[in-house]
Amino acid sequence: MKPGVCPRCHELTAVNAKFCFKCGFPLTKEAATTVESIKTDYVQLADLDEIREMKNTLKHELEEISKLKKMMLKVEK
């Protein structure tokens, strides 16, 4: 068996390598699927973090609005 060549960086790779040791390019369909799965998981987690941050911001803004509303009601009395 001959070693392979990475299609991205043209580095020689081991016959059974799943990723290029130099640039990390996936060399098998299984490795490419793994990379895509990890990317999908990462994006979903990033989206969750963004949603949590937005929720916290909205909660803080609602608290501020509530305080302002109470102040306005006191002034009107």
N, C-alpha and C positions, 0 to 999 in steps of 0.2 A: 504494500500500500504506500502510495506517495503522499507526502504532506500536501495540504491544500494551500491556496493563496487567498488572502482576504480581498474581496472585490472592492473594498473601500480604500485601503491603504497599501495593498499589494504585499503585505508582510506574509512570510511563510507561516502556516499554522499547522498544529498537530492534526493528524488524521481524524481523531475523535473530538476535536475541539468544538464546543458549542458557540463560543465567542472568540473573536480575535483578541489575542493577548496584548496587542499594541494599541488598538483603537476602540476595542469593545464591541465592534459590529457583530450582530448575531449571524452565525454561519449556518444555522439549521432552521427549519420551519418551527420546530419546538421552541428554540431560543427566541425567535422573532415573536411567537405567540406569548411567551413569558414576558418579554419586554412590553408588548402592547397591554397585557393584563396589568402589569405594574403601573404603567402610565395611566390607565383607566382608574385604578385604585387611588393613585396619587391625586388625580383631578377631582375625583369624588370627595376625597378628604379635604382638599383645598377648598372645594365648594362648601363643604360643611363648616369649615373654619370661617369662611367669609360670611356665611349665613349666621353663624353664632355671633360674629362681630357686629353684623348689622342689627341683630336682635338686641344686643347689649346697648348699642347706640340708640336705637329706638326707645328702649326702656328708659334710658337716661333722659332722653328728650321728653318723653311723656311725664316723667317726674318733674322736670323743669316747667313744663306747661301747667301741670297741676299746681305747682307752687305759685306761678304767675296768676293763675285763675283765682286762687285763694287770696292773693294780695289784692287783686282787682275787686273782689267781692267785699273785702274789708274797707277799701277806699270808698266804694259806693254807699256803704251804710252810714 
